Amino acid sequence: MVNFITKLPVVAGKDAILVVCDQLSKIAHFVATIEGTSAEGLARLFRDNMLRSLTVDFILFSLFIFILLYFSFSFSFFYF
């Protein structure tokens, strides 16, 4: 989910906040920006600020699933 919080006081040339909520990891990311951000600017903000953290979330989630499946299959053989 992506939202903008606008009409904020200008601080360091920024007057809006881009809010990106990752529904998988339940983490919200906040990026300072300007109110007149174009679609190209939004894509650049997402690429520069969010892509790394979402990639790390995906890697950690994949590792968790791998470990969960590995141990569930290895322990299931003991019950037969």
N, C-alpha and C positions, 0 to 999 in steps of 0.2 A: 504494500500500500504506500502510495506517495502522496504527500500533501505539502502545501506551502503555508507558512504563517507569515502574513504580510502586515504592513502598516506599523512597523516597529520603528523606534528611534534609530537614527543613523549612528552606527558605531563602526569605526575603521572602514567606512565606505560601504558597509553592508546594512540593508534595511529589511531583510526577509530571512527566513529559515526554511530550508528544504528538510522535510521529515520523511525518512524512509523506514518503514516498519517491516522487518524480516519475519514472516509468519512461521517459518520453520524453526528458527532459534529463539523467537520471541524477543528480539533485540530491536530497539529503535535507534536509528542513526540520525544525527542532526548536523546539517551543513549550512554555514552562513553564506548568504548570497544576496543579490540585489533583486528588487521587485520586478524589474523588466527583463527577466531572464527569458531568452528565446528557447525554442525546442532544441536547437543545436547546443545552446549553453547548458540546458538541462542534461542532455546526453553527455556532455563533457564533464559536468559535475558528478554525474553518476559514475562515469568511467574512472575519473581521478580519485574519487573518495570512497565509493562503495564496492567496486569490483574486487579489490583485494580482500576486504573483510568478508564479503559473501563467498569468495573462493575458499577462504580459511574455514568458514562455517560448513561449507559443503564437504571439504576434506575431513573435518572432524566428524561430521555426521556419517560419512561413508565408512570411516574407520570404526566408529561405534557399531554400525550395522554388521560389518565384517566380523568384529570380535563377538558380537552377540550370536551370529549364525555359526561361527566356528565352535564356540563353547556349547551351543545347544545341540549341534550334531555330534560332537565328541562325547558329551555326557549321555546322549540317548543310546549309545552302544552299550553302556554299562547296564542298562535296564533289561536287556534281552537275554 
